[in-house]
Amino acid sequence: MIDINAKLGHWPYRPVPGLDDLLRAMDSLGIERACVSSLDAVFYLNPQDGNDELVTWVQPHRNRLIPLAVIKPTFRAWREDLRRCFEEYGMRGVVLYPNYHRYELTSSSLHDLMETSIARSVPVFLQAGLEDIRRQYDRERISEVPAAQIGQVARAFPAAKVIALGLKIGQPEQMGQPLPDNLFFDTSNYEKMGELEFAVEHFGPGRIFFGTNFPLFNARANTDKLRLANLDETARGKIGKENARHLLGL
């Protein structure tokens, strides 16, 4: 399996597992590779500080861990940050947090970043939410990015590959029907047995990626969700590995 939605770093509101825990989970659960981004970059004033840290952590494990760049398009130096991440660090995608970094998906800054991502042929991962609002620290609750807005971004940039992370069942439908060919989503926030089967029936296995949202979600629960789903092996293989291989050119 290839996990396209893992993070490393600190979470301000509770302790979370780290690098060694991720590698152990991958070993025990049969996850061959994982796309990882900086959890610290969600909260640092300049997310690039988190990207810089992340690349030092994953460097000894580049055969297993694929780094992604967290970019804040309203930060003045984001173009240089993105250049460094791709040209010097060899990162393979961009992760966006419009709700935590407080910008609109209609902003001109996002337009420029999307065009740059298209020019570099790198996918854009758009995090809809990190934690259920019921679990969030009650002094700072962060609303989810509306699924409808994610759909609008994908339609506005048809040459981009847009992967929505952390959608719940029923939310892909809110991105507008039919979904554009360049819009995908992961499994990390599908909570109950039967939900993944529903998604495959309605959207097809080629649009869905295996993701755990480690360390905020339980990696075993997400692997069991795919392993135990009532799917044929072709669909399970696409979701678990083949879609990610195609997206990332692995």
Beta strands, then each sheet from edge to edge (+ up, - down):
strand 1: 2-8
strand 2: 33-38
strand 3: 65-67
strand 4: 69-70
strand 5: 94-96
strand 6: 124-127
strand 7: 162-165
strand 8: 183-186
strand 9: 208-209
sheet 1: 1+ 2+ 3+
sheet 2: 4+ 5+ 6+ 7+ 8+ 9+
end
